[in-house]
Amino acid sequence: MTELKLVGEELKREGQERVAAKNEAWLKNIREFARVVCNIEGSVTTDALRQYASLYHREPTHHNAWSAVFSQKGWKRIGYVQSKRPEAHARPIGVWQWIGDNHE
């Protein structure tokens, strides 16, 4: 079972890298906004970022790009909340905090 989990994690990472490469400018923008939200609110979720993206017409080229937002160094998941987006069916989403570029 552990071997399958490792394969799955590797495939996920490879997928995130592919979608990130096709959405570099979008990721830069959304990550900057996420850091601003963290500076103000102390944390951020993809729900908040999706609201911003929708409001300002800043959607990624593919919906899987959202999974790459917090994949870089400096982000720490500090908990979970239920998504408020109806299409997410109240599934748990991460609550993230920016801890800086110098952290793993």
N, C-alpha and C positions, 0 to 999 in steps of 0.2 A: 504493500500500500504506500509506503514512504517513497518508493521509487517512482510510482505513478504521480505522486504529489510533486516531486522534483521536476519531472518531465512537464507537468502542467504549468508549474511556475516558470520554467524556461520558455515554454511556448507563449505564455502571457507576456513575459518580458520582451520577447522578440516581436510580438504583435504591437506592443506599446512603442517600441523603437521604430517600427515601420510607419505607424500612424503619426508619430511625433515628427518624423522626417518630412512628411507631407503637410504638416501643420505648424512649421517652425514659427512663423510670424504670429499666428493665432495663439500658440502656447506662450510665447514671450508676453503678449498682451494680457492674456488671462491670468498668468502667474503674477505679473506686476499688479494687476487689480486685486488678486488674492492676498498679496502682501499688504496692500493698502488696507483692505478689510481687516486683516489680522492686527495691523497697527491700531486701528480704531476700535474693533470689537474684541480683540484678543484671540479669535479663532475664526475659521471659515468652513463652509460646506460647499459641495457642488451645487446644492439648491440655490445658494446665494449667487454663485458664479453663473449658473444657467439663467437666472433672472436677469442679471446684468447683460449676458450675451444676447438674450432675446430682446431686451429693451433697446440695445444699441446695435442690433443686427450684426453681431460678431460671433456667429455660429462657426464651428469647425467644418471642414470639408466632409467629415464622417463622424458619426456619433461616438465611435470608439475612441476618439481623441480625448474625450473626457477622462478616460482611465489613465492618461499620461500626465495629467496636470500636476499631481503630487508625487510623481515618480522620481523627481530629481532630489539631490541632497538638499538638506535644509528644512524639509517638511517633516513634522512629527504628528502622527495620528494620536489624538488625546482622548478619543472616545467615539461613540456612535450616537446618532439620533435617527428617528424615523423620517424618511423623506416626506415632504409636504406636497410634492408634485403628484397629482392624481395618477399619471401614467407610471409612476414608480411603485404604486400599490403599497405604500407605507413601509417599504423595505428599509433596512438599516443602511445608513450612509456614514462615512467617516466625518469626524470633526477634526480639522487640521489646524496646526499652529506652525508659524514660521519661526524656526529657531536659528536660522542663519546658514550661510554657505560653509562655515567651518566645521559643521557637525555632519556625522555620517547619517 
